[in-house]
Amino acid sequence: MPRRKVARFRKNQRFQMTINVIRVGHGYDLHRLEPLAPAGQGKPFVLGGIHIEHNRGPVGHSDGDALLHAVTDAILGALALADIGQLFPDTDPQWAGKDSSHFLRAALGLMREKKFQLSNLDATVICERPKIGPVKEKIRANLAQLLGCDASQINVKGKTHESVDAVGEGRAIEVHCVALLTSAS
């Protein structure tokens, strides 16, 4: 191929290349768990938007869904934005008892606004009780629906703290989450 054609081909090829930007965010949340009052008073145990039968409920300003809080923070972190506590402070009465899917939808709106999409999400839920295994697929399906993606892009693992500290004694729940975002085409 003559030099002139090669140079023209390379110039045109350069304009056709797209660069995928990849962003990783880590989310973390911890909530104290309090025994529910005999009359059923207190916050029910909610994880990933799923109500789970348990004799304890989270202490928190919103509904206390530690998994949705960690997912929200992972997305916000990947976007290099303020965290959930800054955007939805627990000093603001409008967030009291609020369903945590509201915070997640707000983070997803910011993600789309910045032209990113979720590639995959990996979450680790750490608690002694309730056991995550029996409800894991239901949580994955609900997260996929909330995130607008396929369940194959979501992983949820349940771990214990081997009776160490407040989490290991069943007095708290801890969640770590990593989200991978890619630039939307």
WODAPE-V434379 format. One record per pair of residues at least 24 apart in sequence whose C-alpha atoms are under 10 Angstrom apart, sorted by the first residue. I is the first residue (numbers start at 1). J is the second residue. D is the distance in Angstrom with one decimal. If there is no record, write none. Layout:
((I;J;D) (I;J;D))
This chain:
((18;185;8.7) (19;183;8.5) (19;185;9.6) (20;116;9.9) (20;182;6.5) (20;183;5.6) (20;184;8.1) (20;185;8.3) (21;116;8.6) (21;181;8.2) (21;182;5.5) (21;183;5.1) (21;184;8.7) (22;78;8.9) (22;116;8.9) (22;117;9.8) (22;119;9.2) (22;180;7.1) (22;181;5.8) (22;182;4.6) (22;183;6.6) (23;75;9.2) (23;77;8.8) (23;78;5.2) (23;79;7.1) (23;80;9.1) (23;116;8.9) (23;117;9.9) (23;118;9.6) (23;119;9.7) (23;179;8.2) (23;180;5.8) (23;181;5.0) (23;182;6.3) (23;183;8.4) (24;74;7.8) (24;75;8.1) (24;76;9.8) (24;77;7.5) (24;78;4.8) (24;79;8.3) (24;80;9.6) (24;119;9.9) (24;120;9.9) (24;121;9.8) (24;178;7.0) (24;179;5.7) (24;180;4.7) (24;181;6.3) (24;182;8.9) (25;71;9.2) (25;72;9.7) (25;73;7.6) (25;74;4.4) (25;75;5.9) (25;76;7.2) (25;77;4.6) (25;78;3.8) (25;79;7.5) (25;80;8.3) (25;121;9.6) (25;177;8.1) (25;178;5.6) (25;179;5.2) (25;180;6.7) (25;181;8.1) (26;70;7.9) (26;71;8.2) (26;72;9.5) (26;73;6.9) (26;74;4.4) (26;75;7.7) (26;76;8.8) (26;77;6.3) (26;78;7.3) (26;121;9.9) (26;122;9.6) (26;123;9.6) (26;176;7.2) (26;177;5.6) (26;178;4.5) (26;179;6.5) (26;180;9.1) (27;67;9.1) (27;68;9.6) (27;69;7.7) (27;70;4.3) (27;71;5.9) (27;72;7.1) (27;73;4.6) (27;74;3.9) (27;75;7.7) (27;76;8.4) (27;77;7.2) (27;78;9.3) (27;83;9.0) (27;84;9.7) (27;123;8.8) (27;175;7.9) (27;176;5.7) (27;177;4.9) (27;178;6.2) (27;179;8.1) (28;66;8.2) (28;67;8.4) (28;68;9.9) (28;69;7.6) (28;70;4.7) (28;71;8.0) (28;72;9.3) (28;73;7.0) (28;74;7.6) (28;123;9.5) (28;124;9.6) (28;125;10.0) (28;174;7.5) (28;175;5.6) (28;176;4.6) (28;177;6.3) (28;178;8.9) (29;64;9.6) (29;65;9.0) (29;66;5.5) (29;67;7.3) (29;68;9.0) (29;69;6.4) (29;70;5.3) (29;71;9.1) (29;73;8.6) (29;125;9.6) (29;173;8.2) (29;174;5.8) (29;175;5.3) (29;176;6.8) (29;177;8.9) (30;58;9.4) (30;59;9.7) (30;60;9.6) (30;64;9.2) (30;65;9.5) (30;66;6.3) (30;67;9.2) (30;69;9.2) (30;70;8.8) (30;125;9.9) (30;126;9.4) (30;167;9.0) (30;172;6.9) (30;173;5.6) (30;174;4.4) (30;175;6.5) (30;176;9.1) (31;57;9.2) (31;58;5.9) (31;59;6.1) (31;60;6.8) (31;64;6.9) (31;65;8.4) (31;66;6.6) (31;167;9.2) (31;171;8.7) (31;172;5.5) (31;173;5.5) (31;174;6.7) (31;175;9.1) (32;56;9.5) (32;57;8.3) (32;58;5.7) (32;59;5.4) (32;60;7.9) (32;64;9.2) (32;66;10.0) (32;166;8.1) (32;167;8.4) (32;170;9.0) (32;171;5.9) (32;172;4.2) (32;173;6.5) (32;174;8.9) (33;57;5.2) (33;58;4.5) (33;59;5.9) (33;60;9.3) (33;64;9.5) (33;166;9.2) (33;167;9.0) (33;170;7.4) (33;171;4.9) (33;172;4.8) (33;173;7.0) (34;58;6.3) (34;59;6.7) (34;170;9.3) (34;171;6.8) (34;172;8.2) (35;171;8.8) (43;97;8.6) (45;130;9.2) (46;99;9.6) (46;100;9.5) (47;100;9.8) (47;125;9.2) (47;132;9.4) (47;135;9.5) (47;136;9.9) (47;139;7.4) (47;173;10.0) (48;100;8.8) (48;101;8.6) (48;136;9.5) (48;138;9.0) (48;139;5.5) (48;140;7.9) (48;141;9.5) (48;142;7.0) (48;143;6.3) (48;146;9.4) (48;156;9.7) (49;99;8.2) (49;100;7.6) (49;101;7.0) (49;138;9.7) (49;139;7.3) (49;142;6.9) (49;143;7.7) (49;146;8.9) (50;135;8.5) (50;136;10.0) (50;138;7.6) (50;139;6.4) (50;140;9.9) (50;142;7.5) (50;143;9.4) (51;135;9.9) (51;139;9.7) (52;130;7.9) (52;131;9.9) (52;132;9.6) (52;135;8.2) (53;130;8.0) (54;129;7.9) (54;130;6.5) (54;131;9.9) (55;129;9.4) (55;130;9.0) (56;129;9.2) (56;130;9.3) (56;170;8.9) (56;171;8.4) (56;172;9.5) (57;171;9.6) (57;172;9.4) (57;173;9.9) (58;171;9.3) (58;172;7.8) (58;173;8.2) (59;172;9.1) (60;90;8.3) (60;96;8.5) (60;97;8.1) (61;88;10.0) (61;89;8.8) (61;90;5.6) (61;91;8.4) (61;92;9.1) (61;93;8.6) (61;94;9.9) (61;95;6.9) (61;96;5.1) (61;97;6.0) (61;98;7.9) (62;88;9.5) (62;89;9.9) (62;90;7.8) (62;93;9.6) (62;94;9.4) (62;95;5.8) (62;96;4.9) (62;97;4.0) (62;98;4.6) (62;99;6.6) (62;100;6.8) (62;103;9.9) (63;95;9.1) (63;96;7.8) (63;97;4.9) (63;98;5.7) (63;99;5.5) (63;100;6.3) (63;101;9.7) (64;96;10.0) (64;97;8.0) (64;98;8.8) (64;99;8.4) (64;100;7.5) (65;98;10.0) (65;99;8.1) (65;100;6.3) (65;101;8.9) (65;173;9.7) (65;175;9.9) (66;100;8.8) (66;125;8.6) (66;173;7.3) (66;174;7.0) (66;175;6.3) (66;176;9.2) (67;100;9.2) (67;123;7.8) (67;124;8.6) (67;125;7.2) (67;139;9.6) (67;143;9.6) (67;156;9.5) (67;173;9.4) (67;174;8.4) (67;175;5.9) (67;176;8.0) (67;177;8.0) (68;99;9.6) (68;100;6.2) (68;101;6.8) (68;102;9.6) (68;103;8.1) (68;104;6.7) (68;143;8.4) (68;146;9.9) (68;175;9.3) (68;177;9.5) (69;100;6.8) (69;101;8.7) (69;103;7.7) (69;104;7.5) (69;175;8.7) (69;176;9.8) (69;177;9.5) (70;104;9.5) (70;123;8.3) (70;124;9.8) (70;125;9.8) (70;174;9.2) (70;175;6.4) (70;176;6.3) (70;177;5.8) (70;178;8.6) (70;179;9.8) (71;103;9.8) (71;104;7.4) (71;107;9.3) (71;121;8.0) (71;122;9.0) (71;123;7.8) (71;143;9.3) (71;147;9.8) (71;175;9.0) (71;176;8.3) (71;177;5.9) (71;178;7.6) (71;179;7.4) (72;100;8.9) (72;101;8.9) (72;102;9.8) (72;103;6.7) (72;104;5.0) (72;105;8.4) (72;106;8.6) (72;107;6.1) (72;108;8.2) (72;177;9.1) (72;179;9.4) (73;103;9.4) (73;104;8.6) (73;107;8.2) (73;176;9.9) (73;177;8.4) (73;178;9.2) (73;179;9.2) (74;107;9.5) (74;121;8.8) (74;122;9.9) (74;123;9.8) (74;176;8.8) (74;177;6.2) (74;178;5.8) (74;179;5.6) (74;180;8.6) (74;181;9.8) (75;104;8.6) (75;107;6.6) (75;108;7.6) (75;110;9.1) (75;111;7.4) (75;117;9.8) (75;118;8.4) (75;121;9.3) (75;177;9.4) (75;178;8.3) (75;179;6.1) (75;180;8.1) (75;181;7.8) (76;104;9.4) (76;106;9.7) (76;107;6.2) (76;108;8.7) (76;110;8.1) (76;111;7.8) (76;179;9.5) (77;107;10.0) (77;178;9.4) (77;179;8.8) (78;111;9.0) (78;116;9.8) (78;178;9.0) (78;179;7.2) (78;180;7.4) (78;181;6.9) (78;182;9.7) (79;107;9.3) (79;110;8.3) (79;111;7.0) (79;114;8.0) (79;116;8.6) (79;181;8.5) (81;107;9.5) (81;110;9.1) (83;107;9.7) (101;143;9.6) (101;146;7.5) (101;147;9.7) (104;146;8.0) (104;147;8.2) (105;146;7.6) (105;147;8.0) (108;146;9.3) (108;147;7.4) (108;148;9.4) (111;181;8.6) (111;182;10.0) (111;183;9.5) (111;184;9.8) (112;183;9.4) (112;184;8.2) (114;183;8.4) (114;184;8.9) (115;181;9.9) (115;182;8.7) (115;183;5.9) (115;184;5.3) (115;185;8.0) (116;180;9.9) (116;181;6.1) (116;182;5.5) (116;183;4.3) (116;184;4.8) (116;185;8.5) (117;147;9.7) (117;148;9.8) (117;149;9.4) (117;180;8.6) (117;181;5.4) (117;182;5.5) (117;183;6.2) (117;184;5.6) (117;185;9.1) (118;147;8.0) (118;148;8.9) (118;149;7.8) (118;153;8.4) (118;154;9.9) (118;179;7.2) (118;180;6.2) (118;181;4.6) (118;182;6.5) (118;183;8.9) (118;184;9.0) (119;149;8.7) (119;150;9.9) (119;153;6.7) (119;154;9.2) (119;179;7.6) (119;180;5.4) (119;181;5.3) (119;182;6.3) (119;183;9.5) (119;184;10.0) (120;149;8.9) (120;150;9.4) (120;151;9.4) (120;152;8.3) (120;153;4.6) (120;154;5.9) (120;155;8.2) (120;178;8.4) (120;179;6.0) (120;180;5.4) (120;181;7.3) (120;182;9.5) (121;147;9.9) (121;151;9.8) (121;152;9.6) (121;153;6.3) (121;154;5.0) (121;155;6.2) (121;156;8.5) (121;177;7.1) (121;178;5.8) (121;179;4.5) (121;180;6.4) (121;181;8.9) (122;153;8.4) (122;154;6.1) (122;155;4.7) (122;156;6.1) (122;157;8.1) (122;176;8.4) (122;177;5.6) (122;178;5.3) (122;179;6.6) (122;180;8.8) (123;154;8.1) (123;155;6.1) (123;156;4.8) (123;157;6.2) (123;158;8.7) (123;175;7.0) (123;176;5.7) (123;177;4.1) (123;178;6.4) (123;179;8.6) (124;155;8.4) (124;156;5.9) (124;157;4.7) (124;158;5.9) (124;159;7.0) (124;174;8.3) (124;175;5.6) (124;176;5.2) (124;177;6.3) (124;178;9.0) (125;156;7.3) (125;157;6.0) (125;158;4.9) (125;159;6.1) (125;160;8.3) (125;173;7.4) (125;174;6.1) (125;175;4.5) (125;176;6.7) (125;177;8.6) (126;157;8.4) (126;158;6.0) (126;159;4.7) (126;160;5.2) (126;161;6.6) (126;162;10.0) (126;167;7.3) (126;168;8.6) (126;170;9.9) (126;172;8.8) (126;173;5.9) (126;174;5.0) (126;175;5.9) (126;176;8.3) (127;158;7.5) (127;159;6.4) (127;160;5.1) (127;161;6.6) (127;162;9.2) (127;163;9.6) (127;166;9.4) (127;167;5.7) (127;168;6.7) (127;169;8.7) (127;170;6.5) (127;171;8.7) (127;172;6.9) (127;173;5.0) (127;174;6.6) (127;175;8.7) (128;158;9.2) (128;159;7.7) (128;160;5.1) (128;161;6.8) (128;162;7.8) (128;163;7.7) (128;164;10.0) (128;166;9.9) (128;167;6.9) (128;168;5.9) (128;169;7.1) (128;170;5.4) (128;171;8.8) (128;172;8.7) (128;173;8.2) (129;158;10.0) (129;159;9.9) (129;160;8.3) (129;167;9.4) (129;168;9.2) (129;169;9.3) (129;170;6.4) (129;171;9.4) (129;172;9.5) (129;173;8.8) (130;158;9.7) (130;170;9.0) (130;173;9.8) (131;158;7.2) (131;159;8.6) (131;160;8.9) (132;156;8.7) (132;157;7.5) (132;158;5.2) (132;159;8.1) (132;160;9.9) (133;157;7.9) (133;158;6.7) (133;159;9.5) (153;180;10.0) (154;179;9.4))
